[in-house]
Amino acid sequence: LMGMQAAIEQAMKSREILGISDPQTLAHVLTVGVQSSLNDPRLFISYEPSTLEAPQPAPTLTNLTQEELLAQLQKSIHHEVLEGNVGYLRVDDLPSQEVLSELGEFLVTHMWRQLMDTSSLVLDLRDCAGGHISGIPYFISYLHPGNTVMHVDTIYDRPSNTTTEIWTLPKVLGERYSADKDVVVLTSGRTGGVAEDIAYILKQMRRGIVVGERTEGGALDLQKLRIGESNFFLTVPVSRSLGPLGGGGQTWEGSGVLPCVGIPAEKALEKALAILTLRRALPGVVLRLQEALQDYYTLVDRVPGLLHRLANMDYSAVVSEEDLVAKLNAGLQAVSEDPRLLVRVTGPRESSSRPETGPNDPPEAAPEVPKEEAARRALVDSVFQVSVLPGNVGYLRFDRFADTSALRVLGPYVLRQVWE
């Protein structure tokens, strides 16, 4: 604010700014000046001659009937069950705790209960530009496991100069979403304010995989204040998240929430479903690896340690096949101390009880031996490279072993073309 005071005094002395006659141009110039002086794009000055009075607050709960509240809620919250038993919850405006308490029974019965039996959940905040701070603990609590409480944020309010701690609720109506089920949070550059705080908290709790774009970097609560008796208004953030969840004093305000998986917002849902498909397959992948190690790995004394590592790895951050392969290889090779033990991604293969072969493994069957004399000679020439180097050193190279049955037929050709 010291810097802002100096900037204001400089602006007052500037004939250039005072000489601007068009109020809209002046509002734009002042906005640029304020934002650059404080390095805060959330500050905005507007000229609104049609506004005779200061903006009125939104209608309170007591001014609306339950039917009107319900109609508002159904416009801002949408739910369905997608293919693969994936729950989908889209929130475009976060209701207040007051509204959620009033309509909690309806929400649990007609929305939440239908999502409880899904195998995973997508929380879509791509078009949620704000909401009520008091609704934050309500949403977080349904995704927080057990009946324990957790301190998730501290909010500083400038007009009252007070701080308020936000904790998860000790009890909720209905059931909480199982901690064993994955949650993906979709974000965009339009995701702002309270929605950003929810995305940030779930990411820091490691309860949600954020997929999409970096969020707006807005503010929890913006107010529009009339400047003196003029028709100019200042939009200013009046509440601030202090972010206690491992942020080191850093929050999302001004910079936005960085997604775990960055992708254009319009493709975020498709990407989220692909991630959830991969994560649903994780238990089966781990089980097949354990079976393969038990049945085939020659260093038998190291198998128990490998099985234990596989069973106890933290797979919460795995969002791609590459992530999974890197984690598996690091873990298995650390235990086995064997660089030959390698997991890799291959193309789709038919299911088989035998371990899959990779691109560098020997073929399962030798090529068929041709019947024509010339073709047999050509085959031997293609498999074996033979020469005599300087100093009368014989050189023989072959890159694979032939099948015994093939050697019986090709033996005479090998003798003449190679060995002699």
ABEGO torsion letter per residue (X at the ends): XAAAAAAAAAAAABAAAAABABAAAAAAAAAAAAAAAAGBAABBBBBBAABABBBBBBBBAAABBAAAAAAAAAAABBBBBBBGGBBBBBBABBBBAAAAAAAAAAAAAAAAAAAAABABBBBBAAABAEEBAAAAAAAAAAABBEABBBBABBBBBAAAGBBBBBBBBABBBEBBBBAABBBBBBBBAABBEAAAAAAAAAAAAGABBBBEBBBAGBBABBBBBBBEABABBBBBBABBBAGABGAGGBBABGAEBBBABBBBAAAAAAAAAAAAAAAAAAAAAAAAAAAAAAAABABAAAAAAAAAAAAABBAAABABAAAAAAAAAAAAAAAAGBAABBBBBBBBBBBBABBBBBAABBBABBBBBBABAAAAAAAAAAABBBBBBBGGBBBBBBABBBBAAAAAAAAAAAAAAAAX
